[in-house]
């Protein structure tokens, strides 16, 4: 309902319905890593709205606010930075009190004595430690870890550009696999230590391989396989690698139609309705957003940019029954005429070919 203060700006308020959806989605994702059915000390997911939302304002100010001074809150780094800029709302200014009360409730209800978080949560966690000590006279603890960042200094986080999600509806298994496969050489060994359970010897071998033959990307491949398998399963790893092989390593024109259609289920693709008169290559590139404009499409065609892996736009000629695209009549003719029409077969004559033409 209320987020902790960002150093730069106010967080947008999220509706109660969206919060409920988020809560419902967390447990299935964590179940891949935590045991919610263990006979002793089973993992559990609780919603702190169950207690925070029930407090009345006067009771909260008397029972929680009384234990904190304004001077204490002003010492928080995020609050300082906000006051140097456009200021901070009372809602976010009071957030440390909410998290402190949260720790007290977890201590009372579940005997929680350790709270963990990123280093940016240090002030909020210590506020809870202080509140438990003052109200219950007990000692509890906090552990914070450095925020995970890339070599360029960008942190991992849901509000960052290019964020990677555990939910396959937000980041497909193919994109998830590709994210880890494309990790910077400077980050890959660190991420193997953070995100996998590989032994130190195994990571050491990958580190040596990365230093000696970085172009083979063995460390990145191991990272992508391991993390994707943990989150999405071995089957999705196999699908992601097959899709990558077809997209980046093999000739799509010679691949079985079933494999091509499978790739388009996993990899980014566009649906294009083929008109009866067909499409020119330029129209196709603009319709699928591979080019921002017709002039850009024509320039790309002249430079052969979008037509990779030996798959070139054909010249005019007789129709190819499998792809529905006319091949070149003579080898010496231009392979990239921007006005070449991609003629599809009739929609009612071959539904498999029609589907293939739609997924580009």
C-alpha positions as CSV (number, residue, x, y, z in Angstrom):
1,X,0.0,0.0,0.0
2,X,2.9,2.4,0.8
3,X,6.4,2.0,-0.6
4,X,9.7,3.1,1.0
5,X,11.1,6.4,-0.2
6,X,13.2,6.4,-3.4
7,X,16.1,8.9,-3.4
8,X,14.7,10.7,-6.4
9,X,10.9,10.7,-6.5
10,X,7.6,9.6,-5.0
11,X,6.5,6.1,-5.8
12,X,3.1,5.7,-7.5
13,X,0.4,4.3,-5.2
14,X,-0.7,0.8,-6.2
15,X,-4.4,-0.3,-5.9
16,X,-5.4,-2.8,-3.4
17,X,-6.5,-5.2,-6.2
18,X,-3.1,-5.1,-7.8
19,X,-1.5,-5.8,-4.4
20,X,-3.7,-8.8,-3.9
21,X,-2.7,-10.2,-7.3
22,X,1.0,-9.7,-6.5
23,X,0.6,-11.5,-3.2
24,X,-1.1,-14.4,-4.9
25,X,1.7,-14.6,-7.5
26,X,4.6,-14.6,-5.1
27,X,4.0,-18.0,-3.4
28,X,4.1,-20.2,-6.6
29,X,7.3,-18.5,-7.7
30,X,9.0,-19.0,-4.3
31,X,7.8,-22.6,-4.1
32,X,10.5,-23.5,-6.6
33,X,13.1,-22.5,-4.1
34,X,11.5,-22.9,-0.6
35,X,9.6,-25.8,1.0
36,X,6.2,-24.7,2.1
37,X,5.2,-28.2,3.3
38,X,8.2,-29.1,5.5
39,X,7.2,-30.8,8.7
40,X,9.3,-28.4,10.8
41,X,10.0,-24.7,10.1
42,X,8.1,-24.6,6.8
43,X,8.4,-21.5,4.7
44,X,5.4,-19.2,4.7
45,X,4.2,-16.1,2.9
46,X,2.3,-13.6,5.0
47,X,0.6,-10.4,4.0
48,X,1.5,-7.5,6.4
49,X,-1.7,-5.8,5.4
50,X,-3.4,-8.3,7.7
51,X,-2.2,-6.2,10.6
52,X,-0.9,-2.8,9.3
53,X,-4.3,-2.1,7.5
54,X,-6.2,-2.7,10.7
55,X,-4.4,0.0,12.8
56,X,-6.3,3.2,13.6
57,X,-4.3,6.4,13.2
58,X,-4.4,7.5,16.8
59,X,-3.4,4.0,18.1
60,X,-0.5,3.8,15.6
61,X,0.8,7.2,16.6
62,X,0.6,6.4,20.3
63,X,2.0,2.8,20.1
64,X,4.6,3.3,17.4
65,X,5.1,6.9,16.5
66,X,5.9,7.8,20.1
67,X,9.1,5.8,19.9
68,X,10.7,7.8,17.0
69,X,11.8,11.4,16.8
70,X,11.7,13.5,13.7
71,X,15.5,14.0,14.0
72,X,15.9,10.2,13.8
73,X,13.8,10.0,10.6
74,X,15.7,13.0,9.0
75,X,18.9,11.0,9.3
76,X,17.8,8.5,6.7
77,X,19.8,8.9,3.5
78,X,16.7,8.7,1.2
79,X,14.9,11.3,3.2
80,X,18.0,13.6,3.1
81,X,18.2,13.4,-0.6
82,X,14.6,14.0,-1.1
83,X,14.6,17.1,1.1
84,X,17.5,18.4,-1.0
85,X,15.3,18.1,-4.1
86,X,11.5,18.4,-4.4
87,X,10.7,17.3,-0.9
88,X,8.9,14.2,0.4
89,X,5.3,13.4,1.3
90,X,4.3,12.6,4.9
91,X,3.2,9.2,3.5
92,X,6.7,8.2,2.5
93,X,8.4,10.1,5.3
94,X,6.5,7.8,7.8
95,X,7.4,4.6,6.0
96,X,10.2,3.6,8.5
97,X,7.6,3.5,11.2
98,X,5.5,1.1,9.2
99,X,8.4,-1.3,8.6
100,X,9.5,-1.0,12.2
101,X,6.0,-2.0,13.3
102,X,6.0,-4.8,10.8
103,X,9.1,-6.3,12.4
104,X,7.5,-6.0,15.8
105,X,4.4,-7.8,14.5
106,X,6.5,-10.6,12.9
107,X,8.3,-11.0,16.2
108,X,5.1,-11.2,18.2
109,X,3.2,-13.5,15.8
110,X,5.9,-15.7,14.3
111,X,8.9,-15.3,16.7
112,X,10.9,-13.7,13.9
113,X,14.3,-12.5,15.1
114,X,16.2,-11.9,11.9
115,X,15.2,-9.6,9.0
116,X,17.2,-9.5,5.8
117,X,17.2,-7.1,2.9
118,X,19.3,-5.1,0.5
119,X,21.7,-2.5,1.8
120,X,19.2,0.3,0.9
121,X,16.9,-1.2,3.7
122,X,19.4,-0.8,6.5
123,X,17.7,2.2,8.0
124,X,14.2,0.6,7.9
125,X,15.5,-2.7,9.4
126,X,17.4,-0.9,12.3
127,X,14.2,1.1,13.0
128,X,12.4,-2.3,13.6
129,X,15.3,-3.5,15.8
130,X,15.0,-0.4,17.9
131,X,11.2,-0.7,18.2
132,X,11.4,-4.3,19.4
133,X,14.0,-3.4,21.9
134,X,12.0,-0.5,23.3
135,X,8.6,-2.2,23.4
136,X,9.5,-5.8,24.2
137,X,12.9,-5.5,25.7
138,X,14.3,-8.2,23.4
139,X,17.2,-8.3,21.0
140,X,16.6,-9.0,17.3
141,X,18.9,-8.8,14.3
142,X,19.2,-7.6,10.8
143,X,21.4,-8.6,7.8
144,X,21.7,-6.5,4.7
145,X,23.5,-7.3,1.5
146,X,25.0,-5.1,-1.2
147,X,22.6,-4.4,-4.1
148,X,23.4,-6.4,-7.2
149,X,24.6,-4.3,-10.0
150,X,26.1,-4.8,-13.4
151,X,29.6,-3.8,-14.4
152,X,28.2,-0.5,-15.7
153,X,26.7,0.3,-12.3
154,X,23.0,-0.4,-13.1
155,X,21.3,-2.3,-10.3
156,X,19.0,-5.3,-10.6
157,X,15.5,-4.2,-9.8
158,X,11.9,-4.3,-11.0
159,X,11.8,-0.6,-11.8
160,X,14.9,-0.7,-13.9
161,X,14.9,-0.8,-17.7
162,X,15.2,-4.4,-19.1
163,X,14.2,-5.9,-15.7
164,X,14.0,-9.8,-15.8
165,X,11.1,-11.4,-14.1
166,X,10.5,-14.9,-12.6
167,X,6.9,-14.8,-14.0
168,X,6.9,-16.3,-17.5
169,X,4.1,-14.0,-18.5
170,X,6.4,-11.0,-17.9
171,X,9.6,-12.6,-19.1
172,X,9.3,-15.6,-21.4
173,X,11.7,-18.6,-20.7
174,X,13.4,-17.8,-24.0
175,X,14.0,-14.1,-23.1
176,X,15.0,-15.2,-19.6
177,X,17.6,-17.6,-21.0
178,X,18.9,-14.9,-23.4
179,X,19.2,-12.4,-20.6
180,X,21.7,-14.6,-18.7
181,X,23.4,-15.7,-21.9
182,X,24.2,-12.1,-22.8
183,X,25.6,-11.2,-19.4
184,X,28.8,-9.0,-19.6
185,X,32.1,-10.9,-19.3
186,X,32.9,-8.8,-16.3
187,X,29.8,-9.9,-14.4
188,X,29.3,-13.6,-15.3
189,X,31.6,-15.1,-12.6
190,X,30.0,-12.9,-9.9
191,X,26.5,-14.0,-11.0
192,X,27.5,-17.7,-11.0
193,X,28.5,-17.2,-7.4
194,X,25.3,-15.3,-6.5
195,X,22.6,-17.2,-8.5
196,X,23.8,-20.8,-8.7
197,X,24.9,-23.6,-6.4
198,X,27.8,-24.6,-8.5
199,X,31.0,-25.5,-6.4
200,X,33.9,-23.2,-6.2
201,X,36.0,-25.6,-8.3
202,X,33.3,-25.6,-11.0
203,X,33.1,-21.8,-11.1
204,X,36.9,-21.7,-11.1
205,X,37.0,-23.8,-14.2
206,X,34.5,-21.6,-15.9
207,X,36.5,-18.5,-14.9
208,X,39.6,-19.9,-16.6
209,X,37.6,-20.9,-19.7
210,X,36.2,-17.4,-19.9
211,X,39.7,-15.8,-19.6
212,X,41.2,-18.1,-22.2
213,X,38.4,-18.3,-24.7
214,X,35.8,-15.6,-23.9
215,X,34.3,-15.9,-27.4
216,X,32.9,-19.3,-26.5
217,X,30.9,-17.9,-23.6
218,X,31.0,-21.1,-21.7
219,X,30.5,-19.3,-18.4
220,X,27.4,-17.4,-19.7
221,X,26.0,-20.6,-21.2
222,X,26.4,-22.4,-17.8
223,X,24.8,-19.5,-16.0
224,X,21.8,-19.4,-18.5
225,X,21.2,-23.1,-18.3
226,X,21.4,-23.4,-14.5
227,X,19.3,-20.4,-13.6
228,X,16.7,-21.0,-16.3
229,X,16.4,-24.7,-15.2
230,X,15.9,-23.6,-11.6
231,X,13.1,-21.1,-12.5
232,X,11.4,-22.7,-15.5
233,X,12.7,-26.4,-15.7
234,X,14.9,-28.4,-17.9
235,X,12.3,-28.6,-20.7
236,X,12.3,-24.8,-21.1
237,X,16.1,-24.8,-21.2
238,X,16.0,-27.2,-24.2
239,X,13.3,-25.1,-25.9
240,X,15.3,-21.9,-25.4
241,X,18.5,-23.5,-26.8
242,X,16.6,-24.9,-29.8
243,X,15.0,-21.6,-30.5
244,X,18.4,-19.8,-30.3
245,X,20.0,-22.4,-32.6
246,X,17.3,-21.8,-35.2
247,X,17.3,-18.1,-34.9
248,X,21.1,-17.5,-34.7
249,X,22.8,-20.5,-36.0
250,X,20.8,-22.4,-38.6
251,X,19.1,-21.6,-41.9
252,X,15.4,-21.1,-41.2
253,X,14.6,-21.8,-44.8
254,X,15.8,-25.4,-44.5
255,X,14.4,-26.1,-41.0
256,X,11.3,-28.2,-40.6
257,X,8.1,-26.2,-40.5
258,X,7.2,-27.6,-37.1
259,X,10.5,-26.4,-35.6
260,X,10.0,-22.9,-37.1
261,X,6.6,-22.6,-35.6
262,X,7.9,-23.8,-32.2
263,X,10.6,-21.1,-32.3
264,X,7.9,-18.4,-32.9
265,X,6.1,-19.6,-29.8
266,X,9.2,-18.9,-27.7
267,X,11.0,-16.1,-29.5
268,X,9.9,-12.5,-30.2
269,X,7.7,-12.5,-33.3
270,X,5.0,-10.6,-35.1
271,X,1.7,-11.6,-36.7
272,X,1.1,-10.2,-40.2
273,X,-2.1,-10.8,-42.2
274,X,-1.0,-11.5,-45.7
275,X,-3.3,-9.6,-48.2
276,X,-4.4,-11.4,-51.4
277,X,-2.0,-9.4,-53.5
278,X,0.9,-10.2,-51.2
279,X,3.4,-7.7,-49.6
280,X,6.6,-6.1,-50.7
281,X,9.7,-6.8,-48.6
282,X,9.6,-3.1,-47.6
283,X,6.0,-3.4,-46.4
284,X,6.8,-6.6,-44.5
285,X,9.7,-5.0,-42.7
286,X,7.7,-2.0,-41.6
287,X,4.6,-4.1,-40.7
288,X,6.8,-6.2,-38.3
289,X,8.6,-3.2,-36.9
290,X,11.9,-4.5,-38.1
291,X,12.2,-1.0,-39.7
292,X,10.7,2.2,-38.4
293,X,9.9,3.5,-41.9
294,X,9.9,2.6,-45.5
295,X,13.1,4.6,-46.2
296,X,14.8,2.8,-43.3
297,X,13.6,-0.6,-44.7
298,X,15.0,0.2,-48.1
299,X,18.3,1.3,-46.6
300,X,18.5,-2.0,-44.6
301,X,17.7,-4.0,-47.6
302,X,20.5,-2.4,-49.6
303,X,22.9,-3.2,-46.8
304,X,21.4,-6.7,-46.2
305,X,20.9,-5.9,-42.5
306,X,17.6,-7.6,-41.6
307,X,18.2,-10.6,-43.9
308,X,20.6,-12.7,-41.9
309,X,21.8,-16.3,-41.7
310,X,21.7,-16.9,-45.5
311,X,18.0,-16.0,-45.7
312,X,17.8,-13.4,-48.4
313,X,14.7,-11.9,-50.1
314,X,14.2,-13.8,-53.3
315,X,13.7,-12.2,-56.7
316,X,10.7,-12.9,-58.9
317,X,10.1,-16.4,-60.1
318,X,7.9,-19.4,-59.7
319,X,6.2,-20.0,-56.3
320,X,7.8,-22.2,-53.6
321,X,5.1,-24.5,-52.2
322,X,6.6,-24.8,-48.7
323,X,7.1,-21.1,-47.9
324,X,4.7,-19.5,-50.3
325,X,7.5,-17.1,-51.4
326,X,8.7,-16.9,-55.0
327,X,12.4,-17.8,-55.4
328,X,14.9,-16.0,-57.7
329,X,14.7,-16.6,-61.4
330,X,18.4,-16.1,-62.1
331,X,21.3,-16.0,-59.6
332,X,22.7,-12.7,-61.0
333,X,19.4,-10.9,-60.3
334,X,19.2,-8.6,-57.3
335,X,18.6,-10.5,-54.1
336,X,17.0,-7.6,-52.3
337,X,14.6,-5.7,-54.5
338,X,12.6,-3.6,-52.0
339,X,9.5,-3.8,-54.2
340,X,9.6,-7.6,-54.5
341,X,6.1,-8.9,-53.6
342,X,5.9,-11.8,-51.0
343,X,3.0,-13.7,-52.5
344,X,1.2,-16.1,-50.1
345,X,-0.8,-19.1,-51.1
346,X,-4.6,-18.9,-50.8
347,X,-5.7,-18.9,-47.2
348,X,-8.1,-21.9,-47.8
349,X,-5.6,-24.0,-49.8
350,X,-3.0,-24.8,-47.1
351,X,-3.6,-23.7,-43.5
352,X,-0.1,-24.7,-42.4
353,X,1.6,-22.6,-45.0
354,X,-0.8,-19.7,-44.2
355,X,0.2,-19.9,-40.5
356,X,3.8,-20.0,-41.4
357,X,3.4,-16.8,-43.4
358,X,1.6,-15.0,-40.6
359,X,4.4,-15.6,-38.1
360,X,7.4,-13.6,-39.2
